[in-house]
Amino acid sequence: MELTEPDVPQVDPNEAGSLAGEMARAYQQQAAFYRDQLHLGAGEVDQAARGLDRTPEQALEDIARIRERPPDQVEWGDLQRLANLDPAEMVAVWTQLKGEARAELASGHRTALALEWNARPLDRARFLAIRDSFRDTTPPQNGVEAALLDVAAAAFNDFLEWTEQLHMQAGSEVATERDSLQRHGEWSPARLSYAEAIEQSSRMAERAHKRFLQTIKMLHDLQRTNATVYVGNAAQVNLASQQIIVATAAANPSTK
């Protein structure tokens, strides 16, 4: 009976070079720290930068610590250290990171992160509500369509925010002028800087709306271009996501 070694996780060959380059840069940075800041000798620098100066117990602690880190806190230096301590663990962590990234993109949270600055949970939920409504109306058939729907949701979200900003500015200006009229019996023209701010908000809202419409058109054109017709059987034709039943005449029986 032939014994086989258990399967060991492997890095995708297409990304192995890029990963090796990033980890090499991380090694150089760590080596520079140990050399310049801690003044270690060449041999000690190499061992410390690779994490090979640790006892077996400490190495296990390092592996567990990196494994338990939130995905957004894992550094290239962590992967470089894992590659030296336990290559299989490095591959496992990298695979987990890619899985987290795919889930983040699929759920819409990656796009939301790009739109936010000091946002509240409600702001995230509002964007996701727009995104979900678009996807319910037009379910994406591939990654490109999914990305265009995210761009459309982002544009519409921007349109709402700039429109809210515009109405806040304009409404505040109106309230100020009404108060001035009641107090002094005359209307004062808006200050140029304030008028410019209102105009800027208006332009930004218009741009976001235009971007939204352009993205929807791109999505529509893409879906129309990708529409394909194929015959499932003699009585059924599938067109894109629609199924059409085609009535066919029965075959004439053979004559004697």
C-alpha positions in Angstrom: 0.0 0.0 0.0 1.4 3.3 -1.1 1.4 6.1 1.5 0.5 9.6 0.4 1.3 12.8 2.1 -1.7 14.9 3.2 -2.7 17.7 0.9 -0.8 20.9 1.7 -2.5 24.2 0.8 -0.8 25.9 -2.1 -0.7 29.6 -3.2 -2.2 30.2 -6.7 0.8 30.2 -9.1 -0.6 33.4 -10.7 -0.2 35.4 -7.5 2.9 33.7 -6.0 5.3 36.2 -7.5 3.3 39.2 -6.2 3.0 37.7 -2.7 6.7 36.9 -2.6 7.6 40.5 -3.6 5.4 42.0 -0.9 6.8 39.7 1.8 10.3 40.4 0.7 9.7 44.1 1.1 8.2 43.4 4.6 11.3 41.4 5.4 13.6 44.2 4.4 11.7 46.7 6.5 11.8 44.4 9.6 15.5 43.7 9.0 16.2 47.4 8.8 14.4 48.0 12.1 16.4 45.3 13.9 19.7 46.5 12.4 19.2 50.3 12.8 17.1 50.5 16.0 18.1 47.4 18.0 21.7 47.3 16.6 21.7 43.5 16.1 24.4 41.7 14.1 23.8 40.4 10.6 23.0 36.9 11.7 20.7 38.0 14.5 18.9 40.5 12.1 18.1 37.7 9.7 16.8 35.4 12.3 14.7 38.1 14.0 13.2 39.4 10.8 12.2 35.9 9.8 10.8 35.1 13.3 13.2 32.2 13.6 14.7 33.6 16.9 11.6 32.4 18.7 11.3 29.3 20.9 8.8 26.7 19.6 6.3 27.9 22.2 6.7 31.5 21.2 6.4 30.6 17.5 3.1 28.9 18.2 1.9 32.0 20.1 3.0 34.2 17.1 1.0 31.9 14.7 -2.1 32.0 16.9 -1.9 35.8 17.4 -1.8 36.4 13.6 -4.5 33.9 13.0 -6.8 35.7 15.5 -6.2 39.2 14.1 -9.1 40.9 12.3 -8.5 40.7 8.6 -7.9 44.5 8.2 -5.0 44.3 10.8 -3.0 41.6 9.1 0.2 43.0 7.7 2.6 41.8 5.0 5.1 41.3 7.8 2.7 38.9 9.4 2.5 36.8 6.3 6.2 36.9 5.9 6.7 35.6 9.4 4.1 32.9 8.9 5.9 31.8 5.7 9.0 31.1 7.7 7.3 29.6 10.8 4.6 27.5 9.0 4.0 28.0 5.3 0.7 26.1 5.4 -0.6 28.7 8.0 0.5 31.5 5.7 -1.5 30.1 2.8 -4.5 29.5 5.1 -4.4 33.1 6.4 -4.0 34.5 2.8 -6.9 32.3 1.6 -9.0 33.5 4.5 -8.2 37.1 3.6 -9.3 36.6 0.0 -12.5 35.0 1.2 -13.2 37.9 3.5 -12.5 40.3 0.6 -14.9 38.5 -1.7 -17.6 38.5 1.0 -17.1 42.2 1.6 -17.4 43.0 -2.1 -20.5 40.7 -2.6 -22.3 42.3 0.4 -21.7 45.8 -0.7 -19.7 46.8 2.3 -16.5 47.3 0.2 -18.2 49.9 -1.9 -19.7 51.6 1.1 -16.3 51.9 2.7 -15.1 53.9 -0.2 -17.9 56.4 0.2 -17.7 57.0 3.9 -15.9 59.4 6.1 -16.8 59.3 9.8 -20.0 57.7 8.9 -22.7 56.2 11.2 -24.1 52.7 11.0 -27.3 54.3 9.6 -25.3 55.8 6.7 -24.0 52.4 5.8 -27.5 50.9 6.0 -28.9 53.6 3.8 -26.4 52.9 1.0 -27.0 49.2 1.3 -30.7 49.8 1.0 -30.2 51.6 -2.3 -27.9 48.9 -3.5 -30.3 46.1 -2.5 -33.2 47.8 -4.3 -31.2 48.1 -7.5 -30.2 44.4 -7.3 -33.8 43.3 -6.6 -34.9 45.1 -9.8 -31.9 44.0 -12.0 -30.1 41.0 -10.5 -26.5 41.0 -11.8 -25.5 38.1 -14.0 -21.7 38.6 -13.6 -19.1 40.6 -11.8 -19.1 43.5 -14.3 -22.8 44.0 -13.9 -22.5 43.7 -10.1 -19.8 46.4 -10.2 -21.9 48.7 -12.4 -24.9 48.3 -10.0 -22.6 49.3 -7.1 -21.4 52.4 -9.0 -25.0 53.3 -9.8 -25.9 52.9 -6.1 -22.9 55.0 -5.1 -23.9 57.7 -7.6 -27.5 57.8 -6.4 -26.3 57.9 -2.8 -24.1 60.9 -3.6 -27.0 62.6 -5.4 -29.1 62.3 -2.3 -26.4 63.6 0.0 -25.6 66.6 -2.2 -29.3 67.3 -2.7 -29.7 67.3 1.1 -26.7 69.6 1.4 -28.2 71.9 -1.2 -31.5 72.2 0.5 -29.9 72.7 3.9 -27.8 75.6 2.5 -30.7 77.1 0.5 -33.1 76.7 3.3 -30.7 78.3 5.8 -30.2 81.3 3.5 -34.0 81.7 3.1 -34.5 81.6 6.8 -31.7 84.2 7.3 -33.2 86.6 4.8 -36.7 86.3 6.2 -35.3 87.1 9.6 -33.5 90.1 8.2 -36.6 91.3 6.4 -38.7 91.1 9.6 -36.0 92.8 11.7 -34.9 95.6 9.4 -37.7 95.8 6.8 -35.4 95.1 3.8 -33.9 92.1 2.0 -30.2 91.7 1.7 -28.6 89.9 -1.3 -26.8 86.7 -0.5 -23.1 86.9 0.1 -21.0 85.7 -2.8 -19.2 83.0 -0.9 -22.5 81.6 0.3 -24.1 81.8 -3.1 -21.0 80.0 -4.5 -21.4 77.2 -1.9 -25.0 76.7 -2.9 -24.0 76.6 -6.6 -21.3 74.1 -5.9 -23.7 71.8 -4.1 -26.1 72.1 -7.0 -23.4 71.2 -9.5 -22.3 68.2 -7.4 -25.9 66.9 -7.2 -26.3 67.3 -10.9 -23.0 65.5 -11.6 -24.0 62.6 -9.3 -27.3 62.4 -11.1 -25.6 62.4 -14.5 -23.2 59.7 -13.3 -26.1 57.6 -12.1 -27.9 57.9 -15.5 -24.7 57.1 -17.4 -24.0 54.1 -15.3 -27.5 52.7 -15.8 -27.2 53.2 -19.5 -23.9 51.4 -19.5 -25.5 48.5 -17.6 -28.5 48.4 -20.0 -26.2 48.4 -23.0 -24.0 45.7 -21.5 -27.0 43.5 -20.8 -28.4 44.0 -24.2 -25.0 43.1 -25.8 -24.6 40.0 -23.7 -28.1 38.8 -24.4 -27.9 35.3 -26.0 -30.5 33.0 -27.4 -30.2 29.2 -27.1 -32.6 26.4 -27.8 -33.2 24.0 -24.9 -35.5 21.7 -26.9 -38.0 21.8 -29.7 -40.6 23.4 -27.5 -38.6 25.8 -25.3 -36.4 28.8 -26.0 -34.4 30.6 -23.3 -33.7 34.3 -23.9 -31.3 35.7 -21.3 -33.2 35.2 -18.0 -36.6 34.8 -19.7 -38.0 31.5 -20.7 -40.3 31.3 -23.7 -42.4 28.3 -24.5 -42.8 27.9 -28.2 -45.6 25.9 -29.6 -44.6 23.5 -32.3 -46.6 21.5 -34.7 -46.8 17.8 -34.1 -44.8 15.7 -36.5 -46.9 14.2 -39.3 -47.2 10.5 -38.9 -45.5 8.6 -41.7 -47.8 7.5 -44.4 -48.2 4.0 -45.4 
